[in-house]
Amino acid sequence: MPEKIVVIGGVAAGPKTACRVKRLLPDAEVVIVDQDSLISYGGCGIPYFVSGDVSDEKELRSTSFHVVRDEGFFRDAKGVTMLTRTRALAIDRQAKTVKVKQLDTAEITELPYDKLVLATGAAPNRLQIPGVDLEGVYVVNDMHRAMAIKNDLAKGKVAKAVVIGGGAIGLEMAESLADLWGVETTVLEYMDQLLPRIVDPAFGAMLEKHLKDNNVTVYTGESATSLESNDAGRVCRVVTPKRSIEADLVIMSVGVRPRSDLAKEAGLLVSEQGSIVVNNRMQTSDPAIYAAGDCVEIINQVSGMKNNAPMGSLANRQGRVAADNIAGIPSQFEGWVGSFIMKAFDCCIGGTGLSHNTAKTLGYDAEVAITAQSDRAHFFPTQAVIMLQMVFDKSSRKVLGIQGFGPMNDSVLARINAGAGLIAKGAAIEDFSNLELAYAPPFSTAVDALNATANVADNLAAGRLRTVSITDFLQWMEKPQAKPQWAALDIRHPKEAAEFVGKFGPELWQAVPYVNVRSRYNELPHDKMLIIICDAGTRSSEVQVFLDSVGLKNNLVLGGGFNAIRRIGADWWPS
Amino acid sequence: MPEKIVVIGGVAAGPKTACRVKRLLPDAEVVIVDQDSLISYGGCGIPYFVSGDVSDEKELRSTSFHVVRDEGFFRDAKGVTMLTRTRALAIDRQAKTVKVKQLDTAEITELPYDKLVLATGAAPNRLQIPGVDLEGVYVVNDMHRAMAIKNDLAKGKVAKAVVIGGGAIGLEMAESLADLWGVETTVLEYMDQLLPRIVDPAFGAMLEKHLKDNNVTVYTGESATSLESNDAGRVCRVVTPKRSIEADLVIMSVGVRPRSDLAKEAGLLVSEQGSIVVNNRMQTSDPAIYAAGDCVEIINQVSGMKNNAPMGSLANRQGRVAADNIAGIPSQFEGWVGSFIMKAFDCCIGGTGLSHNTAKTLGYDAEVAITAQSDRAHFFPTQAVIMLQMVFDKSSRKVLGIQGFGPMNDSVLARINAGAGLIAKGAAIEDFSNLELAYAPPFSTAVDALNATANVADNLAAGRLRTVSITDFLQWMEKPQAKPQWAALDIRHPKEAAEFVGKFGPELWQAVPYVNVRSRYNELPHDKMLIIICDAGTRSSEVQVFLDSVGLKNNLVLGGGFNAIRRIGADWWPS
């Protein structure tokens, strides 16, 4: 008798598992059930469908060769039975059956299985606040909502929108509303920075400024307490503890939680956070039942912690491993590192591994190297600066994470991708110093930005470089009198430094150009802590070494320099 | 007494070593000598200076903050003495001195050293053929020649050019002549493909077609036997065994050889190939003498073979390691893997690790997985196809190399960089299947092109996929009667397949669409070896699995499919 494989869930991990199982076991009967009518869509593409970059929702449900992945496609091309509008109600592990209900006919049947795959995904969180069910309030988790949002926009119903939640999906939605539809858009983030936990405050601040420069209003440390409606019952206002914001559309993007009720009710092991527990072969506590995708808990390869990590790319990889093991191939899913990338108007932000804050919370002896380097040869016409940060453990010299902020091309991606595999393997700073990134002037620099960042980390770890954090520098500039012993040493070209010296005076803002420090260091005060500042931090590091050698050891380097400050913005900036 | 460090060579490795030594040992006296007047230039930028992308040669000699790296800069900013127009004549290892001659004054002096660094670089090869010294015949190895070439172009002296040598520098020069100056340009390559040894024939062929599409004439398997002059003594013609080509300019780009005479005469260990032998701390056979850059021999981390690898990026990394060790920091240079990338008009080509041909020559059980995948979500407006190849060892499953060909952006770079560090660490196919590349639709696909290539390699290594090579397929199509038992099975959309069926007839060219194979496989012949063809190879692999399962096991998949063939070009293509 052919082996029977039942897969619950028709997006990402489910179809991936089902189709590969069918390829590995061509004689097996493979059935997918999903309660939705629209399945196998690229959920991460929803913001680009809403924006209009993707004109038809069918494109999100199509293969690269432009065939819609519907029931017929799975039957004809894949040999897989796709039962849509079919809800899995319960699993009988003894009988090895799944009870399912066809939602249109209300017919209930039992599907027998030899192997069962749970790819039940995640459900969007909703704030429990008044007005959450009003018309015009959406979560973004399926094609129906995506189409409804786009419909509202197309019909001219939306002049003002509020996005609740400053994570990746919320921000992508904010861009799609503001950029192509010209909607007056506000983002509310409860935490005190955008992309909290994912990036560190300096990178969140660069992103925030770029969004604001593109007419998106951003309020951090603030969330909605209620939603108010107009006479027609549609949302018209978002109320926060600090203000009231008009809105015809509210996108609620406040995270997801794994859908694990079926698993729990069947007695499978589920974590305290509600994720289905699997081994590294994607097997649940019942050896006949596998699980993959947003519903499971996986191990972070850097921290060793187990988390729910709802990402389409991970779901696909897990699906492949589940399929392999169902077919008797001993593949393993070793965990995740946290690679991500996000477009934000003309810029992009990405990362992999742990953030500095997360690393510190986990008890690492974590420090950061920040650089501002050209993405390609500085003489090549299309060059631009990318900001890179390397988080490392000072004791072990292990690299824990990388973050990048740069122009909207693949230059940040190229550095994040270079780091992802090495970080998963526990690589150290020297692995990144010597990492042989491809070099030609139209693509990179002889010492690649990532190598340069590792070299800064190396100098920091060895105590050959002392830095001040961007946060500490900005706090000081906000209130210089709090640290009267500090003074800036601006080593840029005199023309660049002039307006700062003019505004702040030489007590606070000294200027000696980089090329003159060796001949003019006698002009510098001995009683001050000098904060050495250039555009990127590279020249400042050299100046620190020199000043130290002549006995002026009271100094710190601002890593990332003016390139960082300019991207974050400061109201003390000379106008 | 301060330590005395003498560095011979003022480009890349030399200045890098000198400046870092000075930072690590601020009290040391650091001197660089170079026989040229123009030093510390970005040699890899020369093609972009010649093309006009970089307008002034000074930009190639400037820092990212636009200061020219001349003698004064090294003195004032770096605290390093740069002696230009100063040739090192001999090393006295007992006395620890270097005899140098100032070329303008002819004065000879002895520079004492505690540590000596040889960064003598490489000298360009010249073909020993008649006419090699004619006016208008150039090698590309320093700024003087670069300026002379550009001068010839700017003065309108050049209507037709021949580049001898189809390596990276030759091809970059060919583009710069053809693209911005509109020069009628021909490339001659002695080997039977472009970028020989670096990429495999299929990738060389894609590059060749793209150059030809951009009006560069390419002859492979052909080199110059003599150069002829006009009455004014300037080159006017390049003669090969097959033809005579008019040329007002000839660029000779036929490789380089390490400059190691000084080292050899001083009794240092030099390899048979003429490279200075160093340990992984960049120390020569004399512990007081270090060497770095194009003049040394380094180990290939994949093959374990020692080679000369003249690359600006490697030179900088080696310089850093040499400086560290001179200053007592035990850094190591572990070797190289062979990462490279090159712009070619609207496309780029890159790679890392070993090519398939090299791997086979070295005795590996090497096979290749070739894919044609979207660089970003197929529904994202700017998506394009990139061709990727993974070379792996079937026995050990170790990944030996990656090659990529794609549009002129950083998408190939992002995949090459992702592979470089892992290949250096001896990673296996599964490391690439699970490699967590950053995903968002504007940047990549949920299963990244590199993951997908690894998945194909996995299927190949496990015997779950059988392919025909692109070369074998093209040979067959050139002469189908040589293999009358073969037939193409075109599984694309019927509209796409129609003109092929029309031209070749159903004996040679069968067409059954992918989505219909499960219902129509009975139409297929049992006595033929079916070559399954789609656009990328993905659907073909699925069809192979299905046909095998119904007993039609006589079939092979064309990896890369029509995307590969289209990029290589074929004269049998229906017009």
Interface residues (C-beta under 8 A of the other chain):
Chain A: A12 R23 L24 P26 D27 G42 C44 G45 Y48 D53 V54 E59 L60 S62 T63 S64 F65 V67 F73 D76 A77 K78 G79 A168 E172 M311 G312 S313 L314 A315 N316 R317 R320 V321 I329 S331 Q332 F333 E334 W336 V337 G338 S339 F340 I341 M342 K343 C348 G350 G351 T352 Q373 S374 D375 A377 H378 F379 F380 P381 M408 N409 D410 S411 L413 A414 R415 I416 N417 A418 A420 G421 L422 A424 K425 A427 E430 D431 F432 S433 N434 L435 E436 L437 A438 Y439 A440 P441 P442 F443 S444 A446 V447 D448 N451 N455 A462 R464 R492 H493 Y514 V515 N516 R518 S519 C534 D535 A536 R539 E542 V545 F546 D548 S549
Chain B: A12 R23 L24 P26 D27 G42 C44 G45 Y48 D53 V54 E59 L60 S62 T63 S64 F65 V67 F73 D76 A77 K78 G79 A168 E172 M311 G312 S313 L314 A315 N316 R317 R320 V321 I329 S331 Q332 F333 E334 W336 V337 G338 S339 F340 I341 M342 K343 C348 G350 G351 T352 Q373 S374 D375 A377 H378 F379 F380 P381 M408 N409 D410 S411 L413 A414 R415 I416 N417 A418 A420 G421 L422 A424 K425 A427 E430 D431 F432 S433 N434 L435 E436 L437 A438 Y439 A440 P441 P442 F443 S444 A446 V447 D448 N451 N455 A462 R464 R492 H493 Y514 V515 N516 R518 S519 C534 D535 A536 R539 E542 V545 F546 D548 S549
